[in-house]
Amino acid sequence: VRRLEQHLAAGRGAGRLQPGAPVGALGRRKAEEGEARIADGNRFAATGQGEPARDPVTFGYVSLATLVVFTLFGYLAGSAADRLKALSETDPLTGLANRRRLLEALRRDVAEGCRYGQPLSLLLLAVDDLKAINDRQGHERGDRVLVSVGEVLRTNSRRSDLPARMGGDELALVAPQTSLEAATALAERIRGELAASRPDGQAGCTVSIG
């Protein structure tokens, strides 16, 4: 133990630089580098000029925070753009596609049907006597009728179909890869469900489908 203590004491003494002790070339270079770093730090603190010494840990945290901020900003900007696009293509009353999205889908589906020789059906619906319902029972009752028609269209649509409201009392259903016979059966099913429906306890509505 005594020898170990003497060895450690000798090491601590050797590690200290005594005033006036000779300094090698490597020692002088390290000392000059240290003095330069101290001078740069003092100049940056006093004037804001120069480049302060960078802490690798701090620099890593700053880089990570910057990446997170830009990633979050990109996600929020993309989500906002998606929401705006959805709002611009959706009928606010029924939640169905609006006329703009309907026309875009028709152009795409007609082109694909012609290219691949596949059938395409388009059902056009008009709610019977909607104006009379609005005049006699109020526009709220007319809106509920339109919402119920839209719900029946939605529940009878496949994933590839597109139910839409064109405006007023007119709605539509785009049905790709649907033959005339299948479209006729679909229209009859929609008509039957609407006739049997009882929105708000009222009698079901009738529609004309072509």
Order of alpha helices (4+ residues) and beta strands (2+ residues): alpha-alpha-alpha-alpha-beta-alpha-alpha-beta-beta-alpha-beta
